[in-house]
Amino acid sequence: MENNKKDQYKISVIVPVYNVEQYLKKCVDSILAQTEKNLEIILVDDGSTDSSGHICDEYASQYRQIRVHHKKNGGLTSAWKAGLVLASGEYTGFVDSDDWIDPDMYERMLDLAEQEQADMTICGLVFDFEDPKIHKREEISNFTQEVYSRREVENLFPTLLNDGYFFGRRLQAARVTKLFRTELLRENAKYCDERVSVGEDLQITFPVFLDTRKLCVVQNFYPYHYRINNQSITGKYDSGYMDKVRLLASRLLEISRDKNVYDFTPQIRNDFLSMTVLAVKNEIYRNYRAGRRTVTANVRRICEDPQVREALENHTMDKLSISIRLYLWLMKKGHYGLCYWLVLVFFKVNSWMGREYKRQ
């Protein structure tokens, strides 16, 4: 079933939905409560097996500005791309179905976007932890100006994907903190490989940023609430994580070469190495029950991969902490047993290797 309402709206808000019956109403209600009323909500049910699809249909029957598209399960990227096909707004935003937003989010972003005729407008977000023992943490947009001309956008390229720090992405990857000109999204959707499941948002934010003629940033504004539950903190072991890291790096390289506006190869190498460290953490912290020998052998396989060896030898991150420098040295020199014990014994979730793990 697909709801095909044809009204023209200023903003299209795409919500990919998959098995989130306990969170979906709070998400949709927060979008309906927006002070900017000239918007449509496109709910893309990505083959949910719980009551999420039914909840979507109930909302669509009550609110004219809500459209629903049901599809077979294909993953997050396929869901939001399906929503983009239906978008009628001049601008498009995204809200993930287990998150929620403050009432003035889109009004403030749209006001600035229209005032400056921006192609991309950015805000910040807040991590909301379900565990009451963990306090909220804010993630800023990493851009200090309110308005950037094309020349000023290009001046950001040398540190866009890595600024010399571990996981030093100046460009916040998340779709959900951006208001995009819909035309630019559609032009760049071709770069979004639906196989990518780690860092997939970079596949659209990166190429759109490279095409952006005017960038706006709503300063000191954190209206997006990103839910982090206990499961997302501890995570599950992913035996294919390193393959996903390689795929993301290859897609970013393809985008960089196709756009041909700047050589991002060193930054992509740095980002790949940072992601590789997270892959090592995944093997050790999340797979420790497999036993030290098995885990250490997996770490060896990761670290002796030619692409990883090249990144360890040639990365240009010059602002690393002592702890990260030490860990990269251990990986480079083949001290995999020490890598194992350092992660398992000394470092916990949200430690130095986990802080950026939430929003790849």
QUIVEN-V652952 format. One line per field, one symbol per residue. ss: DSSP state (A for helix, B for strand, O for the rest). psi: psi as a letter, one per 40 degrees, with the letter a starting at -180 (. if undefined). A space follows every 10 residues. Layout:
ss->???
psi->???
//
This chain:
ss->OBOOOOOOOO BBBBBBBOOO OOOAAAAAAA AAOOOOOOBB BBBBBBOOOO OAAAAAAAAA AAOOOBBBBB BOOOOAAAAA AAAAAAOOOO BBBBOOOOOB BOOOAAAAAA AAAAAAOOOB BBOOBBBBBO OOOOOOBBBO OOOOOOBBOA AAAAOOAAAO OOOOOOOOOO OOOOAAABBB BAAAAAAAAA AOOOOOOOOO OAAAAAAAAA AOOOBBBOOO OOOBBBBBOA AAAAOOOOOO AAAAAAAAAA AAAAAAAAAO OOOOAAAAAA AAAAAAAAAA AAAAAOOAAA OAAAAAAAAA AAAOOAAAAA AAAAOOOOOO OAAAAAAAAA AAAOOAAAAA AAAAAAOOOO OOOOOOOOOO
psi->hhhgieihid hhhhhhhhff deeddddddd ddehdhegii hhhhhffiea eddddddddd edhdehihhh iiheiddddd dddddeheid ihiihieeai iidedddddd dddddefidh hiaiihhhhd heehiihihi eeheidhhid ddddeedefd eheeihfghd hhdhdeeihi hddddddedd eghedhehfd dddddddddd ehdhhihhif hgehhhhhid ddddiihhee dddddddddd dddddddddf eihedddddd dddddddddd dddddeedee iddddddddd dddehddddd dddeifhefi iddddddddd ddefgddddd ddddddhiie adeededdg.
//
